[in-house]
Amino acid sequence: MKFLFTILFTFLFSVSFLFFLLNNDNFLPRTSIHEIDWTNFSVFTFLLFTAFFSFFNIIFYIIKRFFKKNIEERKVIKECIKYSSLLTFSLLIVFLLHIFHVINFFWGLGIFLVVLFLIFVV
C-alpha cells in the first residue's frame, strides 16, 4: 500500500507541475532567436517521463493485484517497475524522435507496437 501511495503522489505532483508550467507564458520550448531552450525542454521531458512512469506503475500494480492476489508483494512491485520502465522508455524514445523530426509520432507508435507484439507474443 505504501508503494501505491508513493507512486500516486509522484503522479499527481508531476502532472500538476506540468499543468502549471504549460499554462505559464514564460515556459516556452524555444528562445527568442528560435533555438531550443534546453532547460525548459529537459524539465518538460523529465516531468513527462515521471508522469508516464507513475501512471503505468499504477495501472500495472492494480492489474497485478486484481488478477494475481496470491503473489508476494515484492515480486509484484518489481514486475510493475520493470514493465512500466520498459513502456515509458519506449514512449520517451518515440517522443524524442518526433521532437527532433526523425520520425512521425504515429509511425513511431506503430513501430513500437509491432516491436512490443514481437517481444511478448513471438
Backbone torsions as a table, in degrees:
resi	resn	phi	psi	omega
1	MET	NA	-34.2	178.7
2	LYS	-64.0	-38.7	178.3
3	PHE	-61.5	-45.2	-178.6
4	LEU	-64.4	-42.3	179.3
5	PHE	-67.9	-36.9	178.1
6	THR	-65.7	-44.8	179.3
7	ILE	-67.9	-38.4	177.5
8	LEU	-64.2	-41.7	176.8
9	PHE	-63.8	-42.3	178.3
10	THR	-62.3	-41.6	179.1
11	PHE	-64.2	-47.5	-179.0
12	LEU	-64.8	-39.5	178.5
13	PHE	-64.6	-47.3	-177.1
14	SER	-67.4	-38.7	179.5
15	VAL	-69.2	-41.6	179.6
16	SER	-68.2	-37.7	177.9
17	PHE	-69.4	-37.7	174.6
18	LEU	-63.1	-41.1	178.1
19	PHE	-61.5	-42.9	178.0
20	PHE	-63.0	-46.1	-177.6
21	LEU	-67.4	-37.8	-179.5
22	LEU	-71.6	-23.5	176.0
23	ASN	-90.0	-5.3	178.7
24	ASN	-84.1	131.8	-178.3
25	ASP	-72.5	-21.2	-178.8
26	ASN	-86.1	-11.6	-179.0
27	PHE	-91.6	87.5	-177.1
28	LEU	-116.0	146.3	-179.1
29	PRO	-76.5	-14.0	-178.3
30	ARG	-125.6	151.9	177.3
31	THR	-83.8	-176.9	-178.6
32	SER	-69.8	-21.2	178.6
33	ILE	-100.8	21.3	173.9
34	HIS	63.6	34.8	170.2
35	GLU	-102.9	158.9	179.9
36	ILE	-72.7	129.8	174.8
37	ASP	-84.6	101.7	-170.7
38	TRP	-67.8	-28.5	178.4
39	THR	-67.0	-49.9	179.0
40	ASN	-64.7	-39.0	179.9
41	PHE	-65.4	-41.8	-179.7
42	SER	-70.3	-37.2	176.7
43	VAL	-64.5	-44.5	178.8
44	PHE	-62.4	-44.6	-179.4
45	THR	-65.1	-42.4	179.1
46	PHE	-63.7	-45.3	180.0
47	LEU	-67.4	-36.6	176.5
48	LEU	-66.3	-42.0	176.6
49	PHE	-60.9	-44.1	179.9
50	THR	-64.9	-40.7	179.8
51	ALA	-65.9	-46.1	178.1
52	PHE	-62.7	-44.4	-179.4
53	PHE	-60.8	-45.0	-179.9
54	SER	-66.5	-41.5	179.9
55	PHE	-62.6	-48.0	179.6
56	PHE	-65.7	-34.5	176.3
57	ASN	-62.5	-44.6	179.6
58	ILE	-63.0	-45.3	-179.3
59	ILE	-63.1	-48.5	-179.4
60	PHE	-64.8	-37.2	179.3
61	TYR	-65.2	-44.4	179.7
62	ILE	-65.2	-41.4	179.0
63	ILE	-64.3	-45.7	-179.8
64	LYS	-64.0	-41.3	-179.6
65	ARG	-68.2	-32.9	-177.7
66	PHE	-74.7	-42.4	-174.9
67	PHE	-92.3	-29.7	-177.6
68	LYS	-123.1	82.0	-174.3
69	LYS	-79.8	-21.2	-174.6
70	ASN	-95.6	7.3	178.9
71	ILE	-86.2	146.5	179.8
72	GLU	-61.3	143.5	-176.0
73	GLU	-60.9	-41.8	-178.3
74	ARG	-63.1	-38.6	179.4
75	LYS	-68.2	-39.5	178.3
76	VAL	-62.7	-43.0	-179.8
77	ILE	-64.2	-43.0	179.2
78	LYS	-62.6	-42.8	179.3
79	GLU	-66.1	-40.3	179.1
80	CYS	-63.4	-43.2	178.9
81	ILE	-65.4	-40.2	-179.6
82	LYS	-64.9	-48.6	-177.8
83	TYR	-69.8	-39.5	-179.3
84	SER	-71.2	-33.8	176.6
85	SER	-69.7	-38.1	176.2
86	LEU	-62.0	-46.3	-179.9
87	LEU	-67.8	-39.6	-179.4
88	THR	-68.8	-43.8	177.9
89	PHE	-62.9	-37.8	178.7
90	SER	-65.0	-45.3	177.3
91	LEU	-65.1	-35.4	177.4
92	LEU	-65.3	-40.2	177.8
93	ILE	-65.2	-43.0	177.9
94	VAL	-63.0	-41.5	179.3
95	PHE	-63.8	-45.3	179.9
96	LEU	-67.2	-36.7	176.1
97	LEU	-65.1	-33.9	177.4
98	HIS	-71.4	-40.9	-179.5
99	ILE	-62.1	-41.2	-178.7
100	PHE	-89.4	13.8	173.9
101	HIS	58.1	37.8	175.8
102	VAL	-86.5	-42.2	-179.0
103	ILE	-147.4	150.2	177.4
104	ASN	-66.3	149.1	-176.8
105	PHE	-62.1	-42.7	-177.6
106	PHE	-71.8	-34.2	173.4
107	TRP	-65.0	-41.0	177.9
108	GLY	-63.0	-41.9	176.9
109	LEU	-65.2	-38.7	177.8
110	GLY	-63.2	-45.0	177.9
111	ILE	-64.5	-40.4	177.9
112	PHE	-61.4	-43.1	179.3
113	LEU	-65.7	-37.8	177.3
114	VAL	-64.9	-44.2	179.2
115	VAL	-64.8	-41.4	178.3
116	LEU	-63.1	-40.8	177.7
117	PHE	-63.0	-42.9	179.8
118	LEU	-66.7	-35.1	-179.3
119	ILE	-69.5	-44.9	-172.9
120	PHE	-89.8	-23.9	-175.6
121	VAL	-101.7	-45.1	-175.7
122	VAL	-85.1	NA	NA
